[in-house]
Amino acid sequence: MTDRRDFLRTSALLGFGATVPTFLGNTAFAAPTSDKPGAKDTILVVVQLTGGNDGLNTVIPFADPEYAKLRPNIGIKKDEAKKLTDSLGLHPAMGDFAKLHDDGALCVVQGIGYPNPDQSHFRSMDIWHAASTEQSLTEGWIGKAFKEKAVPGFHLADSTKESAPLALTGAPARIPSITSLEDFQLKVAAADPKEREKQQKLIEEVASRERERPELTKAPVAHAPGSPDLLDFVKRTATTTYASTEKLASIGKNYTPKVPYPTTALATRLKLAAQLIDAGVGARLFYVSLDGFDTHAGQGGATGGHATLLETVSGAISAFYRDLAARGHGERVCVMTFSEFGRRAKENGSKGTDHGSGAPMFLVGGRVKGGVVGDHPSLTKLEDGNLKHATDFRTVYAAVLNEWLGVDAAKVLGKGFPPAKVFKA
């Protein structure tokens, strides 16, 4: 039997990493196995396309003769585009999105932007993250939303060096960044391998023994250091956290996707989100980024660098949605993509495109309004060579806040942004 001194000493030496959020402790014992439905709350997955995605070669106005004039080298031919309407089509690399469109699970929102668009990557991204054009931006739209309603979530980072976005700043509880399920493994602080093994075995034994006692589900009041109540509190905290890591560690072992995922980093991170969603750990927000959309030179047309990026986005999001839909979560999930700006209408001398505006957003899910929302920006009425935006991005945010997350959008965005019609009635 471990005495109080040994247990407290060992507890002080072990941790579960900064990535284990407190909300997991509330679901560690109750979370269902992967073959049973979890909680029914709606879930938002934000996919950031970093660098300024070229919207004109993403949603293509192939019937407009001006398009071919503006893009003689990188333009997509009519018979190559994946048809959405009689005048619009998706890039040929987005075949998976085209199938989602045919199934009514893809919403294409045209001509998105904001007044007086900024062409700086950093400033424009901050505006999208904060949902504000104020000069000083310190809080994100998601962080502010979570002040109104507690919504647990994760930032799915590509590496440990990727910092959490401004969009999440301001949340009352930190939204952890994780790269894989291994981030949840039990960690101990001892430098010596034998001591680490000893500490890990000790906490595993205590957690196993204490978890069998039902009374531990109620946290006692902690009194003076060294008191029995404090010892029980420390035991319970360690036990609950350990149970969380056990639950999370088992997710990867027990999870078999219903559809194959592409072998891309984005697909891997979205698969991680699917595992956490299906395990019922309680998270309702997942944020992920894909870089590389700053295509100033050698952008390519039907093939090339931009095509590869769009294929990555289309394939990863489609696999994620179809996997979860096959598990009964299709009505719960909404995936929203955005980029800090679009590109100019006319290709440049390097067979690429420069910073512009008026690009599309995509929403994927079982309850999104399928099809095309809004008119494609005019190719003849340009502003300094840029497409004019027709829809403020904050109206899409307003719909997501009001109708999806159940948060009063006016308290986050201010007044003047009526929700865009992107969800089914």
C-alpha positions as CSV (number, residue, x, y, z in Angstrom):
1,M,0.0,0.0,0.0
2,T,1.4,3.3,-1.1
3,D,1.7,5.8,1.8
4,R,0.7,9.4,1.6
5,R,4.3,10.8,1.2
6,D,5.2,8.5,-1.6
7,F,2.0,9.1,-3.5
8,L,2.2,12.9,-3.2
9,R,5.9,12.8,-4.2
10,T,5.2,10.7,-7.2
11,S,2.1,12.7,-8.2
12,A,4.3,15.8,-8.2
13,L,6.7,14.2,-10.6
14,L,4.2,13.0,-13.2
15,G,2.1,14.8,-15.7
16,F,0.0,14.0,-18.7
17,G,1.3,16.8,-20.8
18,A,-0.1,20.3,-21.3
19,T,-2.4,18.9,-24.0
20,V,-4.8,17.0,-21.7
21,P,-7.8,19.3,-21.2
22,T,-9.9,19.2,-18.0
23,F,-13.1,18.4,-19.8
24,L,-11.9,15.0,-20.7
25,G,-12.0,14.0,-17.0
26,N,-15.7,14.5,-17.1
27,T,-16.2,12.0,-19.9
28,A,-13.4,9.5,-19.2
29,F,-15.6,6.9,-17.6
30,A,-18.9,7.7,-19.5
31,A,-17.6,7.9,-23.0
32,P,-19.1,5.2,-25.2
33,T,-17.0,2.8,-27.3
34,S,-16.5,3.5,-30.9
35,D,-19.4,1.3,-32.0
36,K,-22.0,3.2,-30.1
37,P,-23.3,6.7,-30.7
38,G,-21.9,9.5,-28.6
39,A,-23.3,12.8,-27.6
40,K,-25.6,14.5,-30.1
41,D,-24.2,18.1,-29.9
42,T,-23.3,19.8,-33.1
43,I,-19.6,19.8,-34.0
44,L,-17.7,22.5,-36.0
45,V,-14.5,21.7,-37.9
46,V,-12.7,24.7,-39.3
47,V,-10.1,24.2,-42.1
48,Q,-7.9,27.1,-42.7
49,L,-6.3,27.4,-46.2
50,T,-3.3,29.5,-45.5
51,G,-1.7,31.7,-48.1
52,G,-4.7,33.0,-50.0
53,N,-6.5,30.4,-52.1
54,D,-7.2,31.2,-55.7
55,G,-11.0,31.2,-55.7
56,L,-11.3,31.8,-59.4
57,N,-9.6,28.4,-60.2
58,T,-11.4,26.7,-57.4
59,V,-15.0,27.6,-58.4
60,I,-14.7,28.2,-62.1
61,P,-17.0,30.4,-64.2
62,F,-16.3,28.3,-67.3
63,A,-19.3,29.8,-69.3
64,D,-17.9,33.3,-69.0
65,P,-15.7,34.2,-72.0
66,E,-13.7,36.7,-69.9
67,Y,-12.4,33.8,-67.8
68,A,-10.3,32.4,-70.7
69,K,-9.0,35.9,-71.6
70,L,-7.9,36.5,-68.0
71,R,-6.2,33.2,-67.7
72,P,-4.8,31.9,-71.0
73,N,-2.1,29.7,-69.4
74,I,-3.6,28.5,-66.1
75,G,-7.3,28.6,-66.9
76,I,-9.5,25.4,-66.6
77,K,-11.3,24.3,-69.7
78,K,-15.1,23.8,-69.6
79,D,-14.8,20.0,-70.2
80,E,-12.3,19.7,-67.4
81,A,-14.3,21.4,-64.6
82,K,-16.6,19.4,-62.3
83,K,-20.0,20.8,-63.1
84,L,-22.0,22.5,-60.4
85,T,-24.4,24.5,-62.5
86,D,-24.7,25.4,-66.2
87,S,-22.1,28.1,-65.7
88,L,-19.9,27.0,-62.8
89,G,-17.7,24.1,-61.9
90,L,-15.2,22.9,-59.4
91,H,-11.5,22.4,-60.2
92,P,-11.0,19.0,-61.8
93,A,-8.9,17.9,-58.8
94,M,-11.9,18.3,-56.6
95,G,-13.8,15.2,-57.7
96,D,-14.5,14.2,-54.1
97,F,-16.2,17.6,-53.4
98,A,-18.2,17.2,-56.6
99,K,-19.6,13.9,-55.3
100,L,-20.5,15.6,-52.0
101,H,-22.3,18.3,-54.1
102,D,-24.2,15.6,-55.9
103,D,-25.2,14.2,-52.5
104,G,-26.4,17.6,-51.2
105,A,-23.7,17.7,-48.6
106,L,-21.6,20.6,-50.0
107,C,-22.5,24.3,-49.8
108,V,-20.5,26.7,-52.0
109,V,-20.7,30.3,-50.8
110,Q,-19.6,32.7,-53.5
111,G,-17.8,36.0,-53.5
112,I,-16.8,36.1,-49.8
113,G,-14.7,39.0,-48.4
114,Y,-15.0,42.2,-46.4
115,P,-14.9,45.9,-47.2
116,N,-11.6,47.5,-48.1
117,P,-9.7,44.2,-48.2
118,D,-6.2,44.1,-46.9
119,Q,-3.6,42.3,-49.1
120,S,-1.2,41.5,-46.3
121,H,-1.3,37.8,-45.3
122,F,-0.8,38.6,-41.6
123,R,-3.3,41.5,-41.4
124,S,-6.0,39.8,-43.5
125,M,-5.7,36.6,-41.6
126,D,-6.0,38.4,-38.3
127,I,-9.2,40.1,-39.6
128,W,-10.7,36.7,-40.4
129,H,-9.5,35.3,-37.1
130,A,-10.9,38.2,-35.0
131,A,-13.9,38.8,-37.3
132,S,-13.1,42.5,-37.0
133,T,-11.3,45.2,-38.9
134,E,-10.3,47.1,-35.8
135,Q,-6.6,48.0,-35.7
136,S,-5.9,46.2,-32.4
137,L,-7.0,42.6,-32.5
138,T,-6.3,40.5,-29.5
139,E,-9.2,38.0,-29.3
140,G,-10.5,35.5,-31.9
141,W,-14.2,35.0,-32.9
142,I,-14.2,31.4,-31.6
143,G,-12.5,32.5,-28.3
144,K,-15.2,35.2,-27.9
145,A,-17.9,32.7,-28.7
146,F,-16.7,30.3,-26.1
147,K,-17.1,33.1,-23.5
148,E,-20.8,33.0,-24.2
149,K,-21.0,29.2,-24.3
150,A,-18.5,26.7,-23.1
151,V,-17.6,24.6,-26.1
152,P,-14.6,22.2,-25.6
153,G,-12.3,21.8,-28.6
154,F,-8.9,21.0,-30.0
155,H,-6.4,22.7,-32.3
156,L,-5.0,19.9,-34.5
157,A,-1.5,21.0,-35.2
158,D,0.8,19.8,-38.0
159,S,3.7,19.8,-35.6
160,T,4.6,20.9,-32.1
161,K,6.0,24.1,-33.6
162,E,2.6,25.2,-34.9
163,S,1.1,27.7,-32.5
164,A,-2.7,28.0,-31.9
165,P,-4.4,30.5,-34.1
166,L,-5.7,33.9,-33.0
167,A,-9.2,32.7,-33.7
168,L,-9.1,30.6,-30.5
169,T,-7.6,33.3,-28.3
170,G,-9.8,34.6,-25.6
171,A,-11.6,31.4,-24.7
172,P,-12.1,31.0,-20.9
173,A,-10.5,27.5,-21.0
174,R,-7.4,26.9,-23.1
175,I,-8.0,25.0,-26.3
176,P,-5.1,22.5,-26.4
177,S,-3.0,21.9,-29.5
178,I,-2.3,18.2,-30.3
179,T,-0.6,16.4,-33.1
180,S,-1.6,12.8,-32.4
181,L,-3.2,10.5,-29.8
182,E,0.3,9.9,-28.5
183,D,0.2,13.4,-27.0
184,F,-2.2,12.0,-24.4
185,Q,0.3,9.3,-23.1
186,L,1.2,9.2,-19.5
187,K,4.4,11.2,-18.9
188,V,6.7,11.1,-15.8
189,A,9.4,13.5,-14.9
190,A,12.2,11.2,-13.8
191,A,15.3,11.2,-15.9
192,D,16.4,7.7,-15.1
193,P,14.6,5.0,-17.2
194,K,14.2,2.7,-14.2
195,E,12.8,5.5,-12.1
196,R,10.4,6.5,-14.9
197,E,9.1,2.9,-15.1
198,K,8.7,2.7,-11.3
199,Q,6.7,6.0,-11.2
200,Q,4.5,5.0,-14.1
201,K,3.7,1.6,-12.6
202,L,2.9,3.3,-9.3
203,I,0.4,5.7,-10.7
204,E,-1.1,2.9,-12.8
205,E,-1.6,0.7,-9.7
206,V,-3.1,3.6,-7.7
207,A,-5.4,4.6,-10.5
208,S,-6.6,1.1,-11.0
209,R,-7.3,0.6,-7.3
210,E,-8.9,3.9,-6.8
211,R,-11.1,3.7,-9.9
212,E,-12.9,0.7,-8.5
213,R,-14.2,2.8,-5.7
214,P,-17.5,4.6,-6.7
215,E,-17.2,7.2,-4.1
216,L,-14.2,8.7,-6.1
217,T,-16.6,10.1,-8.7
218,K,-17.4,12.9,-6.2
219,A,-14.5,15.2,-5.5
220,P,-13.9,15.8,-1.8
221,V,-13.1,19.2,-0.4
222,A,-9.3,19.7,-0.1
223,H,-8.2,20.9,3.3
224,A,-4.7,21.4,4.7
225,P,-1.7,19.9,3.0
226,G,-1.1,16.3,4.2
227,S,-4.7,15.8,5.3
228,P,-6.6,12.7,4.2
229,D,-9.0,14.8,2.1
230,L,-6.2,16.4,0.2
231,L,-4.7,12.9,-0.4
232,D,-8.0,11.7,-1.7
233,F,-8.3,14.7,-3.9
234,V,-4.8,14.2,-5.4
235,K,-5.6,10.5,-6.0
236,R,-8.9,11.3,-7.7
237,T,-7.3,13.9,-9.9
238,A,-4.6,11.5,-11.0
239,T,-7.0,8.7,-11.4
240,T,-9.5,10.7,-13.5
241,T,-6.7,12.1,-15.7
242,Y,-5.1,8.7,-16.1
243,A,-8.5,7.2,-17.1
244,S,-8.7,10.0,-19.7
245,T,-5.4,9.0,-21.2
246,E,-6.3,5.3,-21.2
247,K,-9.5,6.1,-23.0
248,L,-7.8,8.3,-25.6
249,A,-5.0,5.8,-26.1
250,S,-7.5,3.1,-26.8
251,I,-9.2,5.1,-29.5
252,G,-6.5,4.6,-32.2
253,K,-6.4,0.8,-31.5
254,N,-10.1,0.3,-31.8
255,Y,-10.9,2.6,-34.7
256,T,-11.3,1.3,-38.2
257,P,-12.4,4.0,-40.7
258,K,-15.5,3.3,-42.7
259,V,-13.9,4.8,-45.8
260,P,-10.2,5.0,-46.7
261,Y,-8.4,8.3,-45.9
262,P,-5.9,9.8,-48.3
263,T,-2.2,9.5,-47.2
264,T,-1.9,13.3,-46.6
265,A,-1.1,15.2,-43.4
266,L,-4.5,17.0,-43.5
267,A,-6.3,13.7,-43.9
268,T,-4.4,12.3,-40.9
269,R,-5.4,15.2,-38.7
270,L,-9.0,15.0,-39.8
271,K,-8.9,11.2,-39.1
272,L,-7.7,12.1,-35.6
273,A,-10.7,14.5,-35.2
274,A,-13.0,11.7,-36.4
275,Q,-11.6,9.3,-33.8
276,L,-12.1,11.9,-31.0
277,I,-15.7,12.6,-32.2
278,D,-16.7,9.0,-32.4
279,A,-15.2,8.3,-29.0
280,G,-17.5,10.8,-27.5
281,V,-14.9,12.7,-25.5
282,G,-17.1,15.9,-25.6
283,A,-15.1,18.1,-27.9
284,R,-17.3,20.2,-30.3
285,L,-14.7,22.3,-32.1
286,F,-11.7,21.2,-34.2
287,Y,-9.4,23.6,-35.9
288,V,-6.8,22.6,-38.6
289,S,-4.7,24.5,-41.1
290,L,-3.2,23.7,-44.5
291,D,-0.4,25.9,-45.8
292,G,0.9,26.5,-49.4
293,F,-1.8,28.6,-51.1
294,D,0.4,31.6,-51.9
295,T,0.7,30.7,-55.6
296,H,2.5,33.6,-57.1
297,A,4.4,31.5,-59.7
298,G,3.9,28.2,-61.4
299,Q,0.4,27.8,-60.0
300,G,-0.6,25.3,-62.7
301,G,-4.1,24.8,-64.2
302,A,-5.8,21.4,-64.3
303,T,-2.6,19.9,-62.9
304,G,0.2,21.4,-60.8
305,G,0.8,22.8,-57.4
306,H,-2.6,24.4,-56.8
307,A,-4.4,21.3,-58.2
308,T,-2.5,19.2,-55.6
309,L,-3.6,21.4,-52.8
310,L,-7.2,21.3,-53.9
311,E,-7.1,17.6,-54.2
312,T,-5.7,17.4,-50.7
313,V,-8.6,19.5,-49.3
314,S,-11.3,17.8,-51.3
315,G,-10.1,14.2,-50.5
316,A,-9.4,14.7,-46.8
317,I,-12.6,16.5,-46.0
318,S,-14.7,14.1,-48.0
319,A,-13.2,11.0,-46.3
320,F,-13.7,12.7,-42.9
321,Y,-17.3,13.5,-43.6
322,R,-18.2,10.1,-45.2
323,D,-16.4,8.2,-42.4
324,L,-18.5,10.0,-39.7
325,A,-21.7,9.9,-41.7
326,A,-21.3,6.1,-41.9
327,R,-21.1,6.1,-38.1
328,G,-24.3,8.1,-37.6
329,H,-22.6,11.5,-37.1
330,G,-23.3,13.1,-40.5
331,E,-26.0,15.4,-39.1
332,R,-23.8,16.5,-36.3
333,V,-20.8,17.7,-38.2
334,C,-20.2,20.8,-40.2
335,V,-16.8,21.5,-41.9
336,M,-16.1,25.1,-42.9
337,T,-13.1,26.2,-45.0
338,F,-11.8,29.7,-45.4
339,S,-8.7,31.5,-46.7
340,E,-7.4,35.0,-45.8
341,F,-8.1,36.3,-49.3
342,G,-8.5,35.2,-52.9
343,R,-6.2,36.0,-55.9
344,R,-6.4,38.6,-58.7
345,A,-8.6,37.8,-61.7
346,K,-5.8,38.1,-64.2
347,E,-2.8,35.6,-64.1
348,N,0.6,37.2,-63.7
349,G,3.7,36.9,-65.9
350,S,5.0,34.0,-63.8
351,K,2.0,31.9,-64.6
352,G,0.6,32.4,-61.1
353,T,-1.7,34.8,-59.4
354,D,-1.2,37.7,-57.0
355,H,-3.1,38.6,-53.9
356,G,-6.7,39.4,-54.5
357,S,-10.2,39.1,-53.0
358,G,-13.7,37.7,-53.5
359,A,-13.1,34.0,-52.9
360,P,-15.5,31.1,-52.0
361,M,-16.0,29.3,-48.8
362,F,-17.1,25.7,-48.5
363,L,-19.3,24.1,-45.9
364,V,-19.7,20.3,-45.7
365,G,-22.2,18.4,-43.6
366,G,-25.5,16.6,-43.5
367,R,-27.4,19.8,-42.6
368,V,-25.8,22.4,-44.8
369,K,-27.7,23.9,-47.7
370,G,-26.5,21.9,-50.6
371,G,-25.5,23.7,-53.8
372,V,-24.3,27.2,-54.7
373,V,-25.2,30.2,-52.5
374,G,-24.8,33.7,-54.1
375,D,-23.7,34.9,-57.5
376,H,-20.2,34.5,-58.8
377,P,-18.3,37.8,-58.8
378,S,-18.3,39.7,-62.1
379,L,-15.1,39.3,-64.2
380,T,-15.7,42.7,-65.9
381,K,-16.5,44.9,-62.9
382,L,-13.2,44.5,-61.1
383,E,-11.7,46.7,-58.4
384,D,-8.0,47.3,-59.1
385,G,-8.0,43.9,-60.8
386,N,-9.7,42.2,-57.9
387,L,-13.0,40.4,-57.8
388,K,-15.6,42.4,-55.8
389,H,-16.9,40.6,-52.7
390,A,-20.7,40.3,-52.4
391,T,-21.0,38.5,-49.1
392,D,-19.2,39.5,-45.9
393,F,-17.5,36.5,-44.3
394,R,-19.0,37.5,-40.9
395,T,-22.5,36.6,-42.2
396,V,-21.3,33.0,-42.6
397,Y,-19.8,33.1,-39.1
398,A,-23.1,34.5,-37.9
399,A,-24.9,31.5,-39.3
400,V,-22.4,29.1,-37.8
401,L,-22.7,30.8,-34.4
402,N,-26.5,31.2,-34.3
403,E,-27.7,28.1,-36.0
404,W,-24.9,25.6,-35.4
405,L,-23.2,26.3,-32.1
406,G,-26.1,28.1,-30.5
407,V,-24.2,31.2,-29.6
408,D,-25.7,34.7,-30.1
409,A,-23.7,36.0,-33.0
410,A,-24.4,39.7,-32.2
411,K,-22.4,39.3,-28.9
412,V,-19.4,38.0,-30.8
413,L,-19.5,39.9,-34.1
414,G,-21.6,42.9,-33.3
415,K,-24.7,43.9,-35.1
416,G,-25.1,44.2,-38.8
417,F,-24.3,40.7,-39.9
418,P,-27.4,38.7,-40.7
419,P,-26.8,35.0,-40.9
420,A,-26.1,33.7,-44.4
421,K,-28.5,31.0,-45.6
422,V,-26.0,28.1,-45.5
423,F,-28.0,25.6,-43.4
424,K,-31.2,23.8,-44.2
425,A,-34.3,25.3,-42.7
